[in-house]
Amino acid sequence: SKVYVSEDAALESPLPQPRVDALAAIVEQSGADAVLFAASVLAADVAAGLAARLEAGLNWDLTDLVLEGDELVGKRPALGDTLLVDVGWTDSPRLGMVRSGALDPAESGGTAEIEQFEPTFSDFSTLATLVEQTQEESSGPSIEDAEIIVAGGRGLGAPEGFSLVEELAAALGGAVAATRAVVDAGWYPYATQVGQTGKTVSPKLYVACGISGAIQHKVGMQGAGTIVAINKDANAPIFDFCDLGVVGDLHQIVPKLTELVRAHRGA
């Protein structure tokens, strides 16, 4: 194993082209057979640019990766996100963009050779310059890093219903997440959206309040350690894959659960 390290200031920019130049050189120098990216807006730009530069195949939005013999096989949503399909590559290098949090971390303890790398950049890298960069403010922990997430869906009934979710999340010391339906309705910020068109999370505990469990949402949170679902619809798909399901009115259950958590933590 080898880790390439560069301290070139050009690579600190969120602009993709310098990274494309650097990665292309590393792939050609190392003979790498596969290049994997953790999904993000920047990674999408870099991966697409690298694929074009190397004339290589790129599979995106991967939710899993497995080796079948010598073949690398990925899984990704298809047909309107109604099912998961296996995808592969016909040639190398094989490029893939994996949903953040979709794969379990590798075991620690490995060793690798460290190699300093001095990239050279094409003239194309100078055609764009960074004008301004802003950071979106957040009142709570990031859902990507949270060990506990309480998420709300259409079953909350109205934007005001998120106060129940927020109170339970605060009691548990977790973050608040939302489904695409409520984000599209303007009930909650996009930064909290979990699912196919949002973020992929892998908390230790995921509490789903008023969420039906459509596959678009499932692919974003199925890596959670324990999934608890609260929904009045006993036939909701989420009950097919949750670890603990509670059928009932969340407007009565969630406040009681919050009260019990506070009492337990205060004991």
C-alpha positions as YAML, in Angstrom:
chain: A
units: angstrom
residues:
- id: 1
  name: SER
  ca: [0.00, 0.00, 0.00]
- id: 2
  name: LYS
  ca: [1.12, 3.54, -0.70]
- id: 3
  name: VAL
  ca: [-0.16, 6.97, 0.33]
- id: 4
  name: TYR
  ca: [0.62, 9.93, -1.92]
- id: 5
  name: VAL
  ca: [1.02, 13.24, -0.09]
- id: 6
  name: SER
  ca: [1.19, 16.71, -1.61]
- id: 7
  name: GLU
  ca: [1.31, 20.07, 0.13]
- id: 8
  name: ASP
  ca: [0.77, 22.10, -3.04]
- id: 9
  name: ALA
  ca: [-1.52, 25.04, -2.23]
- id: 10
  name: ALA
  ca: [-3.41, 24.58, -5.50]
- id: 11
  name: LEU
  ca: [-4.95, 21.39, -4.11]
- id: 12
  name: GLU
  ca: [-6.49, 23.28, -1.20]
- id: 13
  name: SER
  ca: [-8.86, 25.05, -3.59]
- id: 14
  name: PRO
  ca: [-12.37, 23.61, -4.03]
- id: 15
  name: LEU
  ca: [-11.93, 23.98, -7.79]
- id: 16
  name: PRO
  ca: [-11.76, 20.54, -9.44]
- id: 17
  name: GLN
  ca: [-9.19, 20.93, -12.21]
- id: 18
  name: PRO
  ca: [-5.97, 20.93, -10.11]
- id: 19
  name: ARG
  ca: [-7.16, 17.74, -8.42]
- id: 20
  name: VAL
  ca: [-7.94, 16.15, -11.78]
- id: 21
  name: ASP
  ca: [-4.39, 16.94, -12.96]
- id: 22
  name: ALA
  ca: [-2.86, 15.49, -9.78]
- id: 23
  name: LEU
  ca: [-4.98, 12.34, -9.73]
- id: 24
  name: ALA
  ca: [-4.43, 11.64, -13.41]
- id: 25
  name: ALA
  ca: [-0.67, 11.77, -12.85]
- id: 26
  name: ILE
  ca: [-0.91, 9.46, -9.82]
- id: 27
  name: VAL
  ca: [-3.05, 6.92, -11.68]
- id: 28
  name: GLU
  ca: [-0.67, 6.87, -14.63]
- id: 29
  name: GLN
  ca: [2.39, 6.64, -12.36]
- id: 30
  name: SER
  ca: [1.01, 3.95, -10.05]
- id: 31
  name: GLY
  ca: [-0.97, 1.93, -12.57]
- id: 32
  name: ALA
  ca: [-3.96, 2.00, -10.22]
- id: 33
  name: ASP
  ca: [-6.74, -0.35, -11.27]
- id: 34
  name: ALA
  ca: [-9.53, 1.51, -9.46]
- id: 35
  name: VAL
  ca: [-10.16, 5.02, -8.16]
- id: 36
  name: LEU
  ca: [-12.96, 5.52, -5.64]
- id: 37
  name: PHE
  ca: [-14.45, 8.80, -4.45]
- id: 38
  name: ALA
  ca: [-16.63, 9.57, -1.44]
- id: 39
  name: ALA
  ca: [-19.67, 11.28, -2.92]
- id: 40
  name: SER
  ca: [-19.82, 15.07, -2.70]
- id: 41
  name: VAL
  ca: [-20.39, 17.99, -5.04]
- id: 42
  name: LEU
  ca: [-16.65, 18.47, -5.49]
- id: 43
  name: ALA
  ca: [-16.04, 14.73, -5.92]
- id: 44
  name: ALA
  ca: [-18.61, 14.63, -8.73]
- id: 45
  name: ASP
  ca: [-16.70, 17.33, -10.61]
- id: 46
  name: VAL
  ca: [-13.32, 15.70, -10.02]
- id: 47
  name: ALA
  ca: [-14.51, 12.18, -10.89]
- id: 48
  name: ALA
  ca: [-16.14, 13.31, -14.12]
- id: 49
  name: GLY
  ca: [-13.04, 15.28, -15.12]
- id: 50
  name: LEU
  ca: [-10.76, 12.35, -14.32]
- id: 51
  name: ALA
  ca: [-12.95, 9.93, -16.28]
- id: 52
  name: ALA
  ca: [-12.80, 12.20, -19.32]
- id: 53
  name: ARG
  ca: [-9.03, 12.67, -18.98]
- id: 54
  name: LEU
  ca: [-8.33, 8.93, -18.68]
- id: 55
  name: GLU
  ca: [-11.14, 7.89, -21.05]
- id: 56
  name: ALA
  ca: [-12.30, 5.58, -18.27]
- id: 57
  name: GLY
  ca: [-15.69, 4.34, -17.13]
- id: 58
  name: LEU
  ca: [-17.33, 5.97, -14.11]
- id: 59
  name: ASN
  ca: [-20.12, 4.45, -12.01]
- id: 60
  name: TRP
  ca: [-21.71, 6.85, -9.56]
- id: 61
  name: ASP
  ca: [-24.06, 6.78, -6.58]
- id: 62
  name: LEU
  ca: [-22.75, 3.39, -5.44]
- id: 63
  name: THR
  ca: [-24.23, 2.08, -2.21]
- id: 64
  name: ASP
  ca: [-22.05, -1.03, -1.99]
- id: 65
  name: LEU
  ca: [-18.92, -2.57, -3.52]
- id: 66
  name: VAL
  ca: [-17.88, -6.23, -3.55]
- id: 67
  name: LEU
  ca: [-15.17, -8.29, -5.21]
- id: 68
  name: GLU
  ca: [-16.50, -11.27, -7.16]
- id: 69
  name: GLY
  ca: [-13.33, -13.10, -8.11]
- id: 70
  name: ASP
  ca: [-11.24, -10.48, -9.90]
- id: 71
  name: GLU
  ca: [-14.26, -8.38, -10.81]
- id: 72
  name: LEU
  ca: [-15.31, -5.29, -8.86]
- id: 73
  name: VAL
  ca: [-19.11, -5.07, -8.67]
- id: 74
  name: GLY
  ca: [-21.07, -2.11, -7.37]
- id: 75
  name: LYS
  ca: [-24.70, -1.60, -6.42]
- id: 76
  name: ARG
  ca: [-26.68, 1.54, -7.24]
- id: 77
  name: PRO
  ca: [-30.33, 2.64, -7.43]
- id: 78
  name: ALA
  ca: [-32.04, 2.47, -10.83]
- id: 79
  name: LEU
  ca: [-35.41, 2.84, -12.57]
- id: 80
  name: GLY
  ca: [-36.56, 5.84, -10.63]
- id: 81
  name: ASP
  ca: [-34.89, 4.57, -7.46]
- id: 82
  name: THR
  ca: [-37.33, 1.67, -7.23]
- id: 83
  name: LEU
  ca: [-34.66, -1.04, -7.13]
- id: 84
  name: LEU
  ca: [-30.94, -1.67, -6.72]
- id: 85
  name: VAL
  ca: [-28.89, -3.06, -9.61]
- id: 86
  name: ASP
  ca: [-25.40, -4.50, -9.98]
- id: 87
  name: VAL
  ca: [-23.00, -2.47, -12.13]
- id: 88
  name: GLY
  ca: [-19.49, -3.17, -13.35]
- id: 89
  name: TRP
  ca: [-16.72, -1.89, -15.59]
- id: 90
  name: THR
  ca: [-15.44, -3.13, -18.94]
- id: 91
  name: ASP
  ca: [-11.91, -1.78, -18.60]
- id: 92
  name: SER
  ca: [-9.50, -0.19, -16.14]
- id: 93
  name: PRO
  ca: [-8.93, 2.11, -14.44]
- id: 94
  name: ARG
  ca: [-12.34, 1.67, -12.88]
- id: 95
  name: LEU
  ca: [-13.75, 4.87, -11.41]
- id: 96
  name: GLY
  ca: [-16.55, 4.90, -8.85]
- id: 97
  name: MET
  ca: [-18.28, 7.41, -6.62]
- id: 98
  name: VAL
  ca: [-19.52, 5.85, -3.37]
- id: 99
  name: ARG
  ca: [-22.14, 7.35, -1.12]
- id: 100
  name: SER
  ca: [-20.59, 8.72, 2.03]
- id: 101
  name: GLY
  ca: [-21.32, 6.38, 4.91]
- id: 102
  name: ALA
  ca: [-22.42, 3.54, 2.63]
- id: 103
  name: LEU
  ca: [-19.42, 1.34, 3.45]
- id: 104
  name: ASP
  ca: [-18.12, 0.29, 6.85]
- id: 105
  name: PRO
  ca: [-14.70, 1.70, 7.81]
- id: 106
  name: ALA
  ca: [-11.75, -0.63, 7.26]
- id: 107
  name: GLU
  ca: [-10.11, -2.14, 10.31]
- id: 108
  name: SER
  ca: [-7.23, -0.06, 11.67]
- id: 109
  name: GLY
  ca: [-3.71, -1.35, 12.05]
- id: 110
  name: GLY
  ca: [-2.58, -1.41, 8.43]
- id: 111
  name: THR
  ca: [0.66, 0.11, 7.20]
- id: 112
  name: ALA
  ca: [1.47, 2.00, 4.02]
- id: 113
  name: GLU
  ca: [4.46, 3.65, 2.40]
- id: 114
  name: ILE
  ca: [4.29, 7.46, 2.36]
- id: 115
  name: GLU
  ca: [5.41, 9.12, -0.87]
- id: 116
  name: GLN
  ca: [5.71, 12.86, -1.36]
- id: 117
  name: PHE
  ca: [4.14, 13.87, -4.64]
- id: 118
  name: GLU
  ca: [4.75, 17.13, -6.52]
- id: 119
  name: PRO
  ca: [1.98, 17.56, -9.11]
- id: 120
  name: THR
  ca: [2.23, 19.56, -12.30]
- id: 121
  name: PHE
  ca: [-0.80, 21.43, -13.55]
- id: 122
  name: SER
  ca: [-2.14, 22.03, -17.02]
- id: 123
  name: ASP
  ca: [-2.86, 25.48, -18.42]
- id: 124
  name: PHE
  ca: [-6.55, 24.63, -18.13]
- id: 125
  name: SER
  ca: [-6.21, 24.74, -14.33]
- id: 126
  name: THR
  ca: [-5.65, 28.49, -14.44]
- id: 127
  name: LEU
  ca: [-8.82, 29.32, -16.39]
- id: 128
  name: ALA
  ca: [-11.00, 29.38, -13.27]
- id: 129
  name: THR
  ca: [-10.31, 31.19, -10.02]
- id: 130
  name: LEU
  ca: [-12.05, 31.09, -6.66]
- id: 131
  name: VAL
  ca: [-13.91, 34.35, -6.01]
- id: 132
  name: GLU
  ca: [-15.65, 33.65, -2.71]
- id: 133
  name: GLN
  ca: [-16.37, 30.77, -0.35]
- id: 134
  name: THR
  ca: [-19.03, 30.76, 2.38]
- id: 135
  name: GLN
  ca: [-19.88, 28.27, 5.10]
- id: 136
  name: GLU
  ca: [-23.51, 27.40, 5.78]
- id: 137
  name: GLU
  ca: [-24.31, 27.88, 9.45]
- id: 138
  name: SER
  ca: [-25.82, 24.99, 11.37]
- id: 139
  name: SER
  ca: [-27.50, 25.04, 14.74]
- id: 140
  name: GLY
  ca: [-26.85, 21.38, 15.50]
- id: 141
  name: PRO
  ca: [-24.43, 18.53, 14.76]
- id: 142
  name: SER
  ca: [-23.90, 17.42, 11.16]
- id: 143
  name: ILE
  ca: [-25.99, 14.40, 10.22]
- id: 144
  name: GLU
  ca: [-23.01, 12.82, 8.46]
- id: 145
  name: ASP
  ca: [-21.04, 12.68, 11.72]
- id: 146
  name: ALA
  ca: [-23.85, 12.11, 14.22]
- id: 147
  name: GLU
  ca: [-24.01, 8.82, 16.11]
- id: 148
  name: ILE
  ca: [-27.70, 9.37, 16.81]
- id: 149
  name: ILE
  ca: [-30.21, 10.76, 14.31]
- id: 150
  name: VAL
  ca: [-33.90, 11.50, 14.74]
- id: 151
  name: ALA
  ca: [-35.61, 11.98, 11.38]
- id: 152
  name: GLY
  ca: [-39.02, 13.31, 10.45]
- id: 153
  name: GLY
  ca: [-41.26, 12.66, 7.48]
- id: 154
  name: ARG
  ca: [-44.69, 13.57, 6.12]
- id: 155
  name: GLY
  ca: [-46.29, 11.79, 9.05]
- id: 156
  name: LEU
  ca: [-45.44, 14.79, 11.22]
- id: 157
  name: GLY
  ca: [-48.40, 16.49, 9.55]
- id: 158
  name: ALA
  ca: [-46.99, 20.02, 9.40]
- id: 159
  name: PRO
  ca: [-43.68, 21.90, 9.71]
- id: 160
  name: GLU
  ca: [-44.47, 22.54, 13.37]
- id: 161
  name: GLY
  ca: [-44.29, 18.79, 13.94]
- id: 162
  name: PHE
  ca: [-40.51, 18.99, 13.69]
- id: 163
  name: SER
  ca: [-40.44, 20.49, 17.17]
- id: 164
  name: LEU
  ca: [-41.16, 16.95, 18.44]
- id: 165
  name: VAL
  ca: [-38.24, 15.60, 16.43]
- id: 166
  name: GLU
  ca: [-35.93, 18.39, 17.60]
- id: 167
  name: GLU
  ca: [-36.79, 17.84, 21.25]
- id: 168
  name: LEU
  ca: [-36.16, 14.10, 21.05]
- id: 169
  name: ALA
  ca: [-32.89, 14.66, 19.19]
- id: 170
  name: ALA
  ca: [-31.77, 17.15, 21.84]
- id: 171
  name: ALA
  ca: [-32.64, 14.72, 24.63]
- id: 172
  name: LEU
  ca: [-30.65, 11.95, 22.93]
- id: 173
  name: GLY
  ca: [-27.77, 14.23, 22.01]
- id: 174
  name: GLY
  ca: [-28.33, 13.59, 18.32]
- id: 175
  name: ALA
  ca: [-28.93, 15.37, 15.03]
- id: 176
  name: VAL
  ca: [-32.16, 16.08, 13.15]
- id: 177
  name: ALA
  ca: [-32.75, 14.72, 9.65]
- id: 178
  name: ALA
  ca: [-35.60, 14.87, 7.16]
- id: 179
  name: THR
  ca: [-37.01, 13.07, 4.13]
- id: 180
  name: ARG
  ca: [-37.10, 14.50, 0.63]
- id: 181
  name: ALA
  ca: [-40.86, 14.99, 0.81]
- id: 182
  name: VAL
  ca: [-40.68, 17.40, 3.74]
- id: 183
  name: VAL
  ca: [-37.63, 19.18, 2.36]
- id: 184
  name: ASP
  ca: [-39.38, 19.69, -0.99]
- id: 185
  name: ALA
  ca: [-42.39, 21.01, 0.91]
- id: 186
  name: GLY
  ca: [-40.17, 23.57, 2.61]
- id: 187
  name: TRP
  ca: [-40.61, 22.13, 6.09]
- id: 188
  name: TYR
  ca: [-36.91, 21.60, 6.79]
- id: 189
  name: PRO
  ca: [-33.52, 22.55, 5.23]
- id: 190
  name: TYR
  ca: [-32.00, 20.51, 2.42]
- id: 191
  name: ALA
  ca: [-28.79, 20.09, 4.45]
- id: 192
  name: THR
  ca: [-30.70, 17.61, 6.63]
- id: 193
  name: GLN
  ca: [-32.14, 15.50, 3.80]
- id: 194
  name: VAL
  ca: [-31.36, 11.79, 3.94]
- id: 195
  name: GLY
  ca: [-31.87, 9.54, 0.95]
- id: 196
  name: GLN
  ca: [-31.23, 9.07, -2.74]
- id: 197
  name: THR
  ca: [-31.04, 12.80, -3.51]
- id: 198
  name: GLY
  ca: [-29.73, 13.77, -0.08]
- id: 199
  name: LYS
  ca: [-27.09, 12.41, 2.25]
- id: 200
  name: THR
  ca: [-26.16, 8.90, 3.26]
- id: 201
  name: VAL
  ca: [-25.72, 8.34, 6.98]
- id: 202
  name: SER
  ca: [-24.56, 5.48, 9.21]
- id: 203
  name: PRO
  ca: [-25.37, 6.42, 12.80]
- id: 204
  name: LYS
  ca: [-25.47, 3.95, 15.66]
- id: 205
  name: LEU
  ca: [-29.16, 4.82, 16.17]
- id: 206
  name: TYR
  ca: [-31.70, 6.13, 13.63]
- id: 207
  name: VAL
  ca: [-35.17, 7.03, 14.88]
- id: 208
  name: ALA
  ca: [-37.64, 7.51, 12.02]
- id: 209
  name: CYS
  ca: [-40.75, 9.49, 12.95]
- id: 210
  name: GLY
  ca: [-43.61, 9.47, 10.46]
- id: 211
  name: ILE
  ca: [-41.45, 8.06, 7.66]
- id: 212
  name: SER
  ca: [-42.95, 5.44, 5.34]
- id: 213
  name: GLY
  ca: [-39.60, 3.97, 4.31]
- id: 214
  name: ALA
  ca: [-39.61, 4.30, 0.53]
- id: 215
  name: ILE
  ca: [-36.48, 2.94, -1.15]
- id: 216
  name: GLN
  ca: [-35.35, 6.50, -1.95]
- id: 217
  name: HIS
  ca: [-35.03, 7.11, 1.79]
- id: 218
  name: LYS
  ca: [-33.91, 3.60, 2.70]
- id: 219
  name: VAL
  ca: [-30.74, 3.74, 0.62]
- id: 220
  name: GLY
  ca: [-29.63, 6.78, 2.60]
- id: 221
  name: MET
  ca: [-29.98, 5.29, 6.09]
- id: 222
  name: GLN
  ca: [-29.94, 1.50, 5.79]
- id: 223
  name: GLY
  ca: [-26.38, 1.45, 7.15]
- id: 224
  name: ALA
  ca: [-27.56, 2.57, 10.60]
- id: 225
  name: GLY
  ca: [-26.69, 0.25, 13.47]
- id: 226
  name: THR
  ca: [-30.21, 0.23, 14.92]
- id: 227
  name: ILE
  ca: [-33.31, 1.58, 13.18]
- id: 228
  name: VAL
  ca: [-36.38, 2.50, 15.24]
- id: 229
  name: ALA
  ca: [-39.57, 3.36, 13.34]
- id: 230
  name: ILE
  ca: [-42.63, 5.17, 14.69]
- id: 231
  name: ASN
  ca: [-45.58, 5.26, 12.29]
- id: 232
  name: LYS
  ca: [-49.34, 4.92, 12.55]
- id: 233
  name: ASP
  ca: [-49.48, 2.88, 9.33]
- id: 234
  name: ALA
  ca: [-48.75, -0.72, 10.23]
- id: 235
  name: ASN
  ca: [-48.20, -1.51, 6.54]
- id: 236
  name: ALA
  ca: [-45.51, 1.13, 6.02]
- id: 237
  name: PRO
  ca: [-42.47, -0.35, 4.21]
- id: 238
  name: ILE
  ca: [-40.13, 0.84, 6.95]
- id: 239
  name: PHE
  ca: [-41.45, -1.89, 9.24]
- id: 240
  name: ASP
  ca: [-39.97, -4.46, 6.84]
- id: 241
  name: PHE
  ca: [-36.39, -3.41, 7.59]
- id: 242
  name: CYS
  ca: [-36.38, -1.59, 10.93]
- id: 243
  name: ASP
  ca: [-35.02, -3.25, 14.08]
- id: 244
  name: LEU
  ca: [-37.77, -1.94, 16.34]
- id: 245
  name: GLY
  ca: [-41.17, -0.75, 15.13]
- id: 246
  name: VAL
  ca: [-43.83, 1.15, 17.05]
- id: 247
  name: VAL
  ca: [-47.27, 1.42, 15.46]
- id: 248
  name: GLY
  ca: [-49.13, 4.42, 16.80]
- id: 249
  name: ASP
  ca: [-49.60, 8.17, 16.83]
- id: 250
  name: LEU
  ca: [-46.15, 9.75, 16.90]
- id: 251
  name: HIS
  ca: [-47.64, 12.95, 18.34]
- id: 252
  name: GLN
  ca: [-48.34, 10.98, 21.51]
- id: 253
  name: ILE
  ca: [-45.41, 8.55, 21.40]
- id: 254
  name: VAL
  ca: [-42.53, 10.93, 20.66]
- id: 255
  name: PRO
  ca: [-43.22, 13.38, 23.54]
- id: 256
  name: LYS
  ca: [-43.51, 10.45, 25.94]
- id: 257
  name: LEU
  ca: [-40.28, 8.96, 24.61]
- id: 258
  name: THR
  ca: [-38.54, 12.32, 25.01]
- id: 259
  name: GLU
  ca: [-39.79, 12.54, 28.59]
- id: 260
  name: LEU
  ca: [-38.47, 9.05, 29.37]
- id: 261
  name: VAL
  ca: [-35.07, 9.81, 27.83]
- id: 262
  name: ARG
  ca: [-34.73, 13.01, 29.85]
- id: 263
  name: ALA
  ca: [-35.73, 11.22, 33.03]
- id: 264
  name: HIS
  ca: [-33.25, 8.42, 32.39]
- id: 265
  name: ARG
  ca: [-30.39, 10.78, 31.61]
- id: 266
  name: GLY
  ca: [-31.18, 12.91, 34.61]
- id: 267
  name: ALA
  ca: [-31.22, 9.93, 36.94]
...
